[in-house]
Amino acid sequence: MLKKYSGKGLKIFAYIITFIFLLLITFPLIYIVSLSLQDENAVYSYPPKLLPVPGASISIVMDYSSLEDASEEDLKDMILKDSTLAMYSTIYEFNKDTISEIKVYGIIDGKTVYYSRAHGLMLKMQQQYGVYNMAQISSKVLLAEDRYKKSADAIGYTLDYDGVEEKYDADRLEKNDFSGKIGDYLSAAYKTSGIYKGAAVTHSYRLLFENYKYYYMVPQYVYKNYPTIKACSFFAFMSNTVLTFVWAMVCQIVLCALTAYPLSKLLSKKVADRVLLFFLATMMIPFVTIMIPQLQLMQSWGMYNKYSGMLFPWLLPSPFYILLYKGFFDRIPASFFDAARIDGSNEFNTFTRICLPMSKPIIALIALQSFISGWSDFFWYFLVANKPNLWTLNVAVYVISTLQQVRQNFLMGLSVVTIMPVLAVTAIFSKQIKESIMGAGIKG
């Protein structure tokens, strides 16, 4: 009975320890996700907050009943100006609060005729990289050179004098701490044309997850002069990353197998061991010692700032993968090869019909390792390609992080966007990864 009890206790203790270590391992990722959901000011708060506060949604209502005699074009212009002033001034005046959404409603005789909605990050992106591009928020700046029209078009709005579908909650107006302050600065500092009726406030965590939509859009604003990036945003960098790791996987799987087969089955053991030793010796050479000569070689061959310069080094077979293949081929029973040679099969057919089909566990393992290497490789791609349209995800995130106007929550969001594909691949192919590692050693 005591033995049974101690066994249960040990099992429970093992589960607790496993859970603690799992929490420690995943904590950096959890914290990065938390920071990406927080406001740029909350990121720097002390002590740091692990759980973000819900985002505030502010609905601002402006009444234009006294201006209904104006022409439709003039009324539209006044409404767009007021909407622009209300949105950007609220983000500016309440910059220490987590304002995740601003809605502006325009009403005439109690009927809602105008509606516009903007996420807080959308407004900040327009201010930092877009229409206003690091400009100071003021009434004069916001309305200068018809930039408010460009901003309204980028954000989106609905204007229909017969009425729009979107409605505001009249019961919530002025029942919050924001409403009075918004009315004060809109009438005094920004001098809006419409009559301010009040503001309604709600809070939701859902708005925080919408941040990722705008993190994804950052490259479109920062590198808008590059058509591919402007059209595809992060997918432009993703396609470069996919190209590099697929090329790395194909090259290492094929070339390392072709190199290992002669070492295992064609050369004498003495010669094969010496050649293998040469390959393994090259593993001792640090990349930093060949980095500059390799870069100069790419430049002399005209491969600098081209895909060829990024991909060419993967044509060098990895000594470690050659060792894996050779060890696997050595364990394949010699009777298979003897039977194939008796049947008249040449060496290439023997390699493709016997070795490769039996090497699926090794191929899967090398494909996984090549994927990780190709995905995480940064320094070489950073050296050989300085054009944004050639960047991989890692290079793009690093360069964007060095820009002065990029805030920490943006940077954390970009990091999460970069990490997620790797986590997705690991989760989807976890079974195949486990089987490839378990089956890497064949028994003769």
FENJO-V107803 format. One record per residue. N is the residue number from 1. RES is the residue in three letters. PHI is phi in degrees with one decimal (* if undefined). PSI is psi in degrees with one decimal (* if undefined). OMEGA is omega in degrees with one decimal (none if undefined). Layout:
# FENJO-V107803
N&RES&PHI&PSI&OMEGA / N&RES&PHI&PSI&OMEGA
This chain:
# FENJO-V107803
1&MET&*&-42.9&179.1 / 2&LEU&-64.5&-38.9&179.7 / 3&LYS&-64.4&-41.3&179.1 / 4&LYS&-64.9&-41.7&-179.8 / 5&TYR&-65.1&-42.5&-179.6 / 6&SER&-66.1&-33.8&177.6 / 7&GLY&-65.3&-41.1&177.2 / 8&LYS&-65.8&-41.5&179.2 / 9&GLY&-62.0&-41.4&178.8 / 10&LEU&-65.0&-37.6&179.4 / 11&LYS&-66.2&-44.0&178.3 / 12&ILE&-63.4&-42.3&178.1 / 13&PHE&-60.9&-40.7&179.4 / 14&ALA&-64.2&-40.7&177.6 / 15&TYR&-63.2&-41.0&-179.6 / 16&ILE&-64.1&-46.2&179.3 / 17&ILE&-62.2&-41.9&179.0 / 18&THR&-61.7&-42.9&179.6 / 19&PHE&-64.1&-40.8&-179.9 / 20&ILE&-63.3&-46.1&-179.9 / 21&PHE&-67.8&-35.9&176.8 / 22&LEU&-63.3&-40.0&178.1 / 23&LEU&-65.6&-41.2&179.2 / 24&LEU&-65.1&-38.8&-178.6 / 25&ILE&-68.2&-40.9&-176.2 / 26&THR&-88.1&-8.0&-176.5 / 27&PHE&-58.7&-44.2&178.7 / 28&PRO&-57.2&-41.7&178.8 / 29&LEU&-65.4&-43.1&178.6 / 30&ILE&-60.5&-41.6&-178.4 / 31&TYR&-68.5&-37.7&176.8 / 32&ILE&-62.6&-44.3&178.0 / 33&VAL&-61.4&-41.8&179.1 / 34&SER&-61.3&-45.4&179.8 / 35&LEU&-64.0&-36.1&-179.4 / 36&SER&-67.4&-22.9&179.7 / 37&LEU&-89.0&-11.0&-175.8 / 38&GLN&-90.6&160.9&174.4 / 39&ASP&-69.8&155.2&-176.6 / 40&GLU&-61.1&-28.4&176.9 / 41&ASN&-79.1&-36.0&179.4 / 42&ALA&-66.1&-28.1&179.5 / 43&VAL&-59.6&-35.2&-176.3 / 44&TYR&-94.4&6.0&-178.0 / 45&SER&-68.8&151.5&177.9 / 46&TYR&-131.5&131.8&-3.5 / 47&PRO&-68.7&153.8&-177.8 / 48&PRO&-63.3&147.6&-179.4 / 49&LYS&-102.0&128.9&177.0 / 50&LEU&-81.2&-38.1&-179.6 / 51&LEU&-101.9&122.1&179.6 / 52&PRO&-73.3&153.6&175.8 / 53&VAL&-81.0&151.2&-179.9 / 54&PRO&-63.9&147.4&-179.0 / 55&GLY&-75.7&144.9&-180.0 / 56&ALA&-91.4&136.6&174.3 / 57&SER&-111.4&119.1&-177.0 / 58&ILE&-110.2&123.5&177.0 / 59&SER&-106.0&117.1&-178.0 / 60&ILE&-105.6&129.0&-176.7 / 61&VAL&-113.5&126.7&178.9 / 62&MET&-121.1&135.8&-177.5 / 63&ASP&-104.6&127.7&-178.9 / 64&TYR&-118.1&23.3&-178.7 / 65&SER&-61.1&-35.6&-179.1 / 66&SER&-72.9&-10.3&-177.3 / 67&LEU&-112.6&13.9&-174.3 / 68&GLU&-68.7&-15.9&177.5 / 69&ASP&-78.7&-12.7&178.1 / 70&ALA&-69.6&157.2&178.2 / 71&SER&-64.1&156.9&-178.4 / 72&GLU&-60.9&-36.5&-179.3 / 73&GLU&-67.9&-43.2&178.9 / 74&ASP&-67.3&-39.2&179.3 / 75&LEU&-66.1&-40.9&177.3 / 76&LYS&-61.2&-42.8&-179.2 / 77&ASP&-63.1&-41.5&179.3 / 78&MET&-66.3&-39.8&-180.0 / 79&ILE&-65.9&-42.3&179.2 / 80&LEU&-64.5&-38.8&177.4 / 81&LYS&-63.8&-47.3&-179.5 / 82&ASP&-63.0&-40.3&-179.8 / 83&SER&-63.2&-43.9&178.7 / 84&THR&-63.1&-45.3&179.6 / 85&LEU&-62.5&-42.5&-177.7 / 86&ALA&-65.4&-42.1&-176.6 / 87&MET&-68.9&-55.4&-174.3 / 88&TYR&-70.5&-34.8&179.3 / 89&SER&-68.3&-35.1&178.4 / 90&THR&-66.6&-43.5&175.9 / 91&ILE&-61.1&-39.9&-177.9 / 92&TYR&-72.3&-46.2&-176.1 / 93&GLU&-70.8&-31.6&-179.7 / 94&PHE&-111.0&43.5&-175.7 / 95&ASN&-67.4&-15.8&178.0 / 96&LYS&-91.2&-3.8&177.6 / 97&ASP&-104.6&155.1&179.3 / 98&THR&-84.7&87.7&177.9 / 99&ILE&-95.2&106.1&-175.0 / 100&SER&-98.2&-14.5&-177.0 / 101&GLU&-157.3&138.3&175.0 / 102&ILE&-129.9&128.5&176.2 / 103&LYS&-117.8&137.8&177.9 / 104&VAL&-120.7&128.0&178.6 / 105&TYR&-116.5&133.3&173.4 / 106&GLY&-111.0&128.6&-177.0 / 107&ILE&-122.4&148.8&174.2 / 108&ILE&-133.8&119.3&-178.9 / 109&ASP&53.7&41.8&176.9 / 110&GLY&80.2&-1.7&-179.6 / 111&LYS&-105.2&130.6&179.8 / 112&THR&-77.1&119.2&-177.9 / 113&VAL&-113.7&-13.3&-177.4 / 114&TYR&-138.0&141.1&176.4 / 115&TYR&-148.1&134.5&173.9 / 116&SER&-144.8&140.8&-177.9 / 117&ARG&-133.8&133.8&179.5 / 118&ALA&-138.2&135.6&172.4 / 119&HIS&-74.2&149.8&-178.8 / 120&GLY&-57.2&-39.8&180.0 / 121&LEU&-70.2&-30.3&176.4 / 122&MET&-62.3&-43.4&179.1 / 123&LEU&-65.7&-40.1&179.3 / 124&LYS&-68.2&-34.8&177.1 / 125&MET&-67.8&-39.0&176.4 / 126&GLN&-64.3&-35.7&179.8 / 127&GLN&-73.3&-37.1&-174.4 / 128&GLN&-87.2&-40.5&-173.7 / 129&TYR&-124.3&-19.1&-169.0 / 130&GLY&-96.8&-125.5&-172.9 / 131&VAL&-57.7&-40.5&-173.8 / 132&TYR&-98.9&-16.8&167.4 / 133&ASN&38.2&72.8&175.3 / 134&MET&67.3&20.6&179.2 / 135&ALA&-79.8&153.7&176.2 / 136&GLN&-74.8&137.9&-178.7 / 137&ILE&-78.3&117.4&174.0 / 138&SER&-159.2&163.3&-178.9 / 139&SER&-60.3&-41.6&-177.8 / 140&LYS&-65.3&-42.7&-178.3 / 141&VAL&-70.1&-42.9&-176.3 / 142&LEU&-64.0&-32.4&-175.6 / 143&LEU&-100.0&-2.7&-175.9 / 144&ALA&-70.4&141.6&172.2 / 145&GLU&55.3&33.0&178.0 / 146&ASP&57.1&26.7&179.6 / 147&ARG&-69.0&-23.3&178.3 / 148&TYR&-64.1&-30.1&177.5 / 149&LYS&-69.2&-41.3&177.4 / 150&LYS&-64.6&-40.5&178.7 / 151&SER&-64.4&-43.6&179.4 / 152&ALA&-62.7&-39.1&178.1 / 153&ASP&-66.4&-38.6&179.8 / 154&ALA&-68.6&-38.7&-179.1 / 155&ILE&-76.8&-43.2&-177.7 / 156&GLY&99.4&143.4&179.8 / 157&TYR&-158.0&164.3&176.0 / 158&THR&-126.0&125.7&179.0 / 159&LEU&-131.0&117.4&-179.7 / 160&ASP&-148.1&115.5&-176.4 / 161&TYR&-72.2&-10.0&173.6 / 162&ASP&-86.6&-6.1&179.2 / 163&GLY&114.7&144.1&177.4 / 164&VAL&-112.1&161.5&-176.4 / 165&GLU&-71.9&-34.9&-175.3 / 166&GLU&-68.1&133.7&-179.1 / 167&LYS&-126.2&155.5&176.4 / 168&TYR&-107.8&160.4&-179.5 / 169&ASP&-89.9&99.9&-176.5 / 170&ALA&-64.5&-26.5&-178.6 / 171&ASP&-68.7&-21.3&-177.7 / 172&ARG&-91.1&-10.5&-176.8 / 173&LEU&-60.1&135.2&175.2 / 174&GLU&65.2&9.3&179.0 / 175&LYS&-100.9&48.6&-178.6 / 176&ASN&-160.1&170.1&-178.1 / 177&ASP&-77.9&-17.2&-176.1 / 178&PHE&-82.1&-33.3&-167.2 / 179&SER&-56.3&-51.1&-178.2 / 180&GLY&-63.3&-40.9&-178.9 / 181&LYS&-65.9&-40.0&179.5 / 182&ILE&-63.2&-44.7&178.8 / 183&GLY&-61.0&-38.7&-179.0 / 184&ASP&-62.4&-51.3&-174.6 / 185&TYR&-78.8&-25.4&176.9 / 186&LEU&-67.7&-39.9&-179.0 / 187&SER&-80.9&-35.6&-175.2 / 188&ALA&-86.9&-53.4&-173.0 / 189&ALA&-90.1&-35.4&-173.1 / 190&TYR&-106.8&-12.5&171.0 / 191&LYS&48.5&62.7&178.5 / 192&THR&-71.8&153.3&-177.7 / 193&SER&-78.7&-38.5&-179.9 / 194&GLY&-76.1&162.6&178.1 / 195&ILE&-89.5&122.6&-178.8 / 196&TYR&-70.4&123.5&-177.3 / 197&LYS&-100.6&-17.0&-179.8 / 198&GLY&137.1&177.1&-179.4 / 199&ALA&-136.7&142.3&175.7 / 200&ALA&-111.6&143.8&-176.3 / 201&VAL&-128.6&132.4&171.2 / 202&THR&-131.0&164.9&179.9 / 203&HIS&-129.4&143.3&-179.2 / 204&SER&-156.6&138.7&173.6 / 205&TYR&-73.9&-22.3&-179.0 / 206&ARG&-58.5&-36.2&-179.0 / 207&LEU&-64.1&-28.7&-180.0 / 208&LEU&-67.3&-38.3&-179.3 / 209&PHE&-72.1&-17.2&175.4 / 210&GLU&-70.9&-13.8&177.4 / 211&ASN&-52.6&-38.5&-173.8 / 212&TYR&-63.7&-28.4&176.2 / 213&LYS&-59.8&-38.9&-176.3 / 214&TYR&-87.0&-26.3&170.1 / 215&TYR&-61.8&-40.5&178.9 / 216&TYR&-62.2&-31.5&-175.9 / 217&MET&-83.6&-8.4&-175.9 / 218&VAL&-53.0&-49.4&-179.3 / 219&PRO&-59.5&-30.4&179.4 / 220&GLN&-63.2&-30.4&-180.0 / 221&TYR&-88.3&-41.8&-176.0 / 222&VAL&-71.3&-38.1&-177.2 / 223&TYR&-118.5&49.9&-176.9 / 224&LYS&-70.2&-12.7&178.5 / 225&ASN&-82.2&-5.5&177.7 / 226&TYR&-105.1&110.5&-173.8 / 227&PRO&-55.4&-41.1&-177.8 / 228&THR&-63.9&-45.0&-179.6 / 229&ILE&-69.6&-38.3&179.2 / 230&LYS&-63.8&-34.9&-178.7 / 231&ALA&-82.2&-37.7&-171.2 / 232&CYS&-109.5&-15.2&-178.8 / 233&SER&54.6&-127.0&-175.7 / 234&PHE&-64.5&-22.4&179.9 / 235&PHE&-66.7&-23.9&175.2 / 236&ALA&-64.4&-44.6&177.5 / 237&PHE&-71.6&-35.4&179.0 / 238&MET&-63.4&-41.7&-180.0 / 239&SER&-63.7&-38.2&176.2 / 240&ASN&-64.2&-40.6&179.2 / 241&THR&-65.0&-44.1&178.7 / 242&VAL&-62.3&-42.2&178.3 / 243&LEU&-58.3&-45.1&-176.1 / 244&THR&-69.1&-43.2&-176.2 / 245&PHE&-77.9&-28.6&174.7 / 246&VAL&-67.8&-42.4&176.7 / 247&TRP&-62.0&-42.4&178.8 / 248&ALA&-62.2&-42.3&-179.8 / 249&MET&-63.9&-47.2&-178.2 / 250&VAL&-63.1&-46.8&-178.4 / 251&CYS&-62.3&-46.4&-175.9 / 252&GLN&-71.1&-37.7&178.9 / 253&ILE&-65.4&-46.1&-174.7 / 254&VAL&-78.9&-52.9&-173.4 / 255&LEU&-67.8&-38.0&179.2 / 256&CYS&-68.4&-36.5&176.7 / 257&ALA&-66.3&-43.2&178.8 / 258&LEU&-63.9&-32.6&179.0 / 259&THR&-76.5&-37.5&-176.0 / 260&ALA&-75.5&-30.7&-176.2 / 261&TYR&-60.9&-49.3&177.2 / 262&PRO&-61.3&-37.6&179.7 / 263&LEU&-62.9&-33.4&-176.8 / 264&SER&-87.4&-38.5&-168.1 / 265&LYS&-120.3&-14.1&-174.3 / 266&LEU&-112.4&-40.7&-178.2 / 267&LEU&-86.5&157.6&175.1 / 268&SER&-67.9&157.2&-176.2 / 269&LYS&-59.6&-38.8&-177.3 / 270&LYS&-65.2&-46.5&179.9 / 271&VAL&-67.3&-43.4&-178.5 / 272&ALA&-61.3&-40.6&179.9 / 273&ASP&-64.7&-38.8&-179.9 / 274&ARG&-69.4&-40.7&177.6 / 275&VAL&-64.9&-42.1&179.0 / 276&LEU&-64.2&-38.7&177.7 / 277&LEU&-62.1&-37.9&176.5 / 278&PHE&-61.4&-46.2&178.9 / 279&PHE&-60.0&-46.1&-178.4 / 280&LEU&-65.3&-32.2&179.3 / 281&ALA&-64.6&-31.7&179.4 / 282&THR&-67.5&-19.9&176.6 / 283&MET&-67.4&-21.5&-178.6 / 284&MET&-79.6&-8.6&-178.0 / 285&ILE&-86.2&116.4&-179.9 / 286&PRO&-64.9&144.8&-179.8 / 287&PHE&-61.7&-31.8&-176.4 / 288&VAL&-63.1&-25.3&-179.4 / 289&THR&-78.9&-23.0&-179.9 / 290&ILE&-109.0&0.3&-174.7 / 291&MET&-59.9&-53.4&-177.0 / 292&ILE&-67.5&-46.9&176.4 / 293&PRO&-58.1&-38.3&179.6 / 294&GLN&-67.2&-38.8&178.0 / 295&LEU&-66.2&-41.9&177.8 / 296&GLN&-64.3&-35.1&177.8 / 297&LEU&-65.1&-43.0&178.0 / 298&MET&-62.8&-38.3&179.2 / 299&GLN&-66.9&-41.9&-179.4 / 300&SER&-68.1&-27.1&178.2 / 301&TRP&-89.7&2.7&179.0 / 302&GLY&73.9&25.6&-177.7 / 303&MET&-103.0&0.1&-179.2 / 304&TYR&-71.1&138.8&-177.9 / 305&ASN&59.9&36.2&175.7 / 306&LYS&-138.7&159.2&177.8 / 307&TYR&-61.4&-33.2&-178.0 / 308&SER&-60.5&-38.1&178.3 / 309&GLY&-66.7&-32.1&178.7 / 310&MET&-73.9&-33.7&-171.2 / 311&LEU&-95.5&-26.4&-172.4 / 312&PHE&-57.5&-42.7&-177.5 / 313&PRO&-59.9&-22.0&179.7 / 314&TRP&-72.7&-7.9&176.1 / 315&LEU&-74.6&-8.4&175.9 / 316&LEU&-85.9&115.9&-178.5 / 317&PRO&-63.1&140.7&179.0 / 318&SER&-76.5&126.4&179.1 / 319&PRO&-58.4&-35.6&-179.0 / 320&PHE&-65.7&-41.5&178.9 / 321&TYR&-69.1&-34.0&175.2 / 322&ILE&-61.7&-42.3&178.1 / 323&LEU&-62.5&-42.2&177.9 / 324&LEU&-61.1&-48.5&-179.9 / 325&TYR&-61.6&-46.8&-177.3 / 326&LYS&-61.5&-44.1&177.7 / 327&GLY&-61.3&-36.3&178.9 / 328&PHE&-70.6&-45.0&-179.6 / 329&PHE&-63.9&-35.3&-179.9 / 330&ASP&-62.5&-27.5&-177.0 / 331&ARG&-86.8&-9.8&176.8 / 332&ILE&-72.5&128.1&-177.1 / 333&PRO&-54.4&135.0&-179.1 / 334&ALA&-63.6&-23.6&-179.1 / 335&SER&-60.8&-30.7&178.4 / 336&PHE&-62.9&-43.6&-177.7 / 337&PHE&-73.8&-37.2&178.2 / 338&ASP&-62.4&-42.5&179.8 / 339&ALA&-64.7&-39.2&179.6 / 340&ALA&-66.1&-40.4&-179.7 / 341&ARG&-69.1&-36.1&177.2 / 342&ILE&-62.7&-36.3&179.0 / 343&ASP&-77.5&-0.5&177.0 / 344&GLY&89.3&14.2&-179.8 / 345&SER&-74.1&136.6&175.7 / 346&ASN&-81.0&175.1&-173.9 / 347&GLU&-66.5&-35.3&-179.2 / 348&PHE&-66.1&-42.3&177.1 / 349&ASN&-64.9&-38.4&177.4 / 350&THR&-62.2&-40.3&179.4 / 351&PHE&-65.8&-45.7&-174.9 / 352&THR&-80.8&-28.5&-175.5 / 353&ARG&-94.3&-21.6&-177.1 / 354&ILE&-114.3&-56.7&-173.3 / 355&CYS&-66.2&-52.4&-174.6 / 356&LEU&-64.7&-45.5&178.3 / 357&PRO&-60.6&-33.3&179.7 / 358&MET&-81.0&-9.2&-175.1 / 359&SER&-97.0&17.3&-177.3 / 360&LYS&-55.8&-42.4&177.5 / 361&PRO&-60.5&-41.2&179.6 / 362&ILE&-68.7&-41.5&179.4 / 363&ILE&-61.0&-43.0&179.1 / 364&ALA&-63.5&-41.0&180.0 / 365&LEU&-65.6&-43.6&179.9 / 366&ILE&-69.0&-36.7&176.9 / 367&ALA&-61.7&-42.1&178.6 / 368&LEU&-63.5&-47.3&-179.1 / 369&GLN&-65.4&-37.8&178.6 / 370&SER&-67.6&-37.4&176.9 / 371&PHE&-61.3&-46.8&180.0 / 372&ILE&-63.3&-43.0&-179.6 / 373&SER&-65.6&-45.7&-179.4 / 374&GLY&-66.1&-36.9&-179.6 / 375&TRP&-71.5&-42.6&-173.3 / 376&SER&-87.5&-11.6&-179.1 / 377&ASP&-61.2&130.0&-176.6 / 378&PHE&-126.9&-49.7&-165.5 / 379&PHE&-65.1&-42.3&-177.9 / 380&TRP&-67.0&-44.0&179.0 / 381&TYR&-64.6&-34.0&177.5 / 382&PHE&-66.7&-35.6&-179.2 / 383&LEU&-75.3&-44.6&-167.6 / 384&VAL&-88.8&-12.9&-178.6 / 385&ALA&-138.3&114.4&177.6 / 386&ASN&-113.8&14.0&173.7 / 387&LYS&-93.5&131.1&-178.2 / 388&PRO&-55.9&-33.1&-178.3 / 389&ASN&-72.5&-6.7&176.8 / 390&LEU&-105.0&-6.4&-173.1 / 391&TRP&-67.7&144.4&167.4 / 392&THR&-86.4&174.4&-177.5 / 393&LEU&-58.9&-45.2&-177.1 / 394&ASN&-62.4&-42.9&179.3 / 395&VAL&-65.9&-42.9&-179.1 / 396&ALA&-61.9&-45.2&-179.7 / 397&VAL&-63.1&-41.1&-179.9 / 398&TYR&-63.6&-47.5&-176.9 / 399&VAL&-66.2&-41.7&178.6 / 400&ILE&-63.0&-35.4&-179.7 / 401&SER&-67.2&-21.7&179.6 / 402&THR&-83.8&-11.2&179.0 / 403&LEU&-69.8&135.6&-172.5 / 404&GLN&-64.8&-33.9&-174.5 / 405&GLN&-82.7&-5.9&-179.2 / 406&VAL&-80.5&125.9&-178.9 / 407&ARG&-88.3&164.8&-174.8 / 408&GLN&-65.8&-36.1&179.1 / 409&ASN&-67.1&-34.1&174.0 / 410&PHE&-62.8&-44.4&-178.3 / 411&LEU&-63.4&-42.2&177.8 / 412&MET&-65.0&-38.3&177.7 / 413&GLY&-64.5&-41.5&177.0 / 414&LEU&-63.1&-37.4&178.6 / 415&SER&-64.4&-41.6&178.8 / 416&VAL&-64.5&-41.9&177.8 / 417&VAL&-58.9&-36.4&-179.8 / 418&THR&-74.1&-36.0&-176.4 / 419&ILE&-75.0&-35.5&-171.3 / 420&MET&-55.7&-43.2&178.6 / 421&PRO&-59.2&-38.1&178.7 / 422&VAL&-65.5&-43.5&178.0 / 423&LEU&-63.2&-38.5&-180.0 / 424&ALA&-65.2&-45.0&178.7 / 425&VAL&-62.0&-42.8&179.6 / 426&THR&-63.2&-42.0&-179.5 / 427&ALA&-68.5&-41.7&-176.5 / 428&ILE&-69.8&-40.6&-174.9 / 429&PHE&-106.2&23.6&-178.5 / 430&SER&-60.3&-39.4&179.8 / 431&LYS&-64.8&-45.7&179.9 / 432&GLN&-65.3&-36.5&178.8 / 433&ILE&-63.9&-44.7&179.9 / 434&LYS&-62.7&-43.9&-179.1 / 435&GLU&-66.3&-36.6&-180.0 / 436&SER&-67.1&-38.6&179.0 / 437&ILE&-69.1&-41.5&-179.5 / 438&MET&-68.1&-32.7&-177.6 / 439&GLY&-95.5&11.5&-176.8 / 440&ALA&-68.0&-23.0&179.4 / 441&GLY&-106.6&107.6&180.0 / 442&ILE&-82.5&146.1&177.8 / 443&LYS&-104.8&129.5&-178.8 / 444&GLY&-76.5&*&none
